[in-house]
Amino acid sequence: MTRVKRSLHARKKRRATLELTKGFRGEANSGYRRAKEALMKADSYAYRDRRNRKRDFRKLWITRINAAARINGMSYSQFMHGLSKAGVELDRKVLADIAVRDADAFRRFAEIAREASAA
């Protein structure tokens, strides 16, 4: 069996890792071992936080809808229940945007929800 000399591939791999860790603090951007550890940690944080960002945005939308619904004399749950009974199929992202940008349109949605939940 012939001997495999890895110098080119090993250097290429290390150089790629150090390129990805540019801007990290301390030895995490210059020493290969620390850079590899920091990169693994950073990748795990990125994977986790891509999911957490969806969670955070949903919380923000619910908070905005709740605030706008309470201005119109309803709670968030009453508002959403009324909308679902009325057959309005807008998601929380759009409703939160309407709540922030167009108070009159949101007031009309609140009226629709109030009428549907009363009926």
C-alpha positions in Angstrom: 0.0 0.0 0.0 1.4 3.4 -0.9 1.8 6.1 1.7 -0.7 9.0 1.6 0.9 12.4 2.1 -1.7 14.8 3.4 0.2 18.1 3.5 -1.8 19.8 0.8 -5.2 18.7 2.0 -4.4 19.3 5.7 -3.2 22.8 5.0 -6.3 23.5 2.8 -8.6 22.2 5.5 -6.9 24.3 8.2 -6.9 27.4 6.0 -10.6 27.0 5.4 -11.3 26.8 9.1 -9.2 29.8 9.9 -11.0 31.8 7.1 -14.4 31.0 8.7 -13.2 32.1 12.2 -11.9 35.5 11.0 -13.1 38.1 13.5 -13.3 35.7 16.5 -11.6 36.8 19.7 -8.2 35.7 21.0 -6.7 32.5 19.7 -10.0 31.4 18.2 -9.1 33.2 15.0 -5.4 32.2 14.7 -4.8 28.8 16.4 -6.2 25.9 14.5 -7.3 23.9 17.5 -9.1 26.8 19.2 -10.5 27.9 15.9 -12.0 24.5 15.2 -13.6 24.4 18.7 -15.0 27.9 18.3 -16.4 27.1 14.9 -18.2 24.0 16.1 -19.7 26.1 18.9 -20.7 28.9 16.6 -22.3 26.4 14.2 -24.3 24.8 17.0 -25.5 28.3 18.1 -26.5 29.2 14.6 -28.5 26.0 14.1 -30.3 26.5 17.5 -31.0 30.2 16.9 -32.4 29.8 13.5 -35.2 27.9 15.3 -35.4 30.3 18.2 -35.8 33.3 15.8 -39.1 31.9 14.6 -40.2 31.5 18.2 -39.2 35.1 19.0 -41.0 36.6 16.0 -44.2 34.7 16.9 -44.0 36.1 20.4 -43.5 39.6 19.1 -46.5 39.3 16.7 -48.7 38.0 19.4 -47.7 40.8 21.7 -48.5 43.4 19.0 -51.8 41.9 18.2 -52.7 41.7 21.9 -51.9 45.3 22.4 -54.0 46.4 19.4 -56.8 44.1 20.4 -56.9 45.6 23.9 -57.1 49.1 22.5 -60.2 47.9 20.7 -61.7 46.4 23.9 -60.9 42.7 23.3 -58.3 40.2 24.6 -55.9 38.4 22.2 -57.7 35.1 22.6 -61.2 36.6 22.0 -59.9 38.4 18.9 -58.3 35.3 17.4 -61.3 33.2 18.2 -63.6 35.7 16.6 -61.5 35.9 13.5 -61.4 32.1 13.1 -65.2 31.9 13.6 -65.6 34.6 11.0 -63.4 32.7 8.5 -60.7 35.3 8.3 -57.5 33.4 7.4 -54.8 36.0 8.1 -51.7 34.8 9.9 -50.2 36.5 12.9 -47.4 38.1 10.9 -49.9 40.0 8.7 -52.2 40.9 11.6 -49.3 42.3 13.6 -48.2 44.4 10.6 -51.7 45.7 10.2 -51.9 46.5 13.9 -48.7 48.6 13.7 -49.3 50.3 10.4 -53.1 50.7 10.0 -55.1 51.1 13.1 -58.4 51.7 11.2 -58.1 48.4 9.3 -57.3 46.6 12.6 -60.4 48.2 14.2 -62.5 46.8 11.4 -61.0 43.3 12.0 -61.8 43.7 15.7 -65.4 44.5 14.8 -65.6 41.4 12.6 -64.2 39.3 15.4 -66.6 40.8 17.9 -69.7 40.1 15.7 -68.6 36.6 14.9 -68.0 35.7 18.5 -71.3 37.2 19.6 -73.2 35.2 17.0 
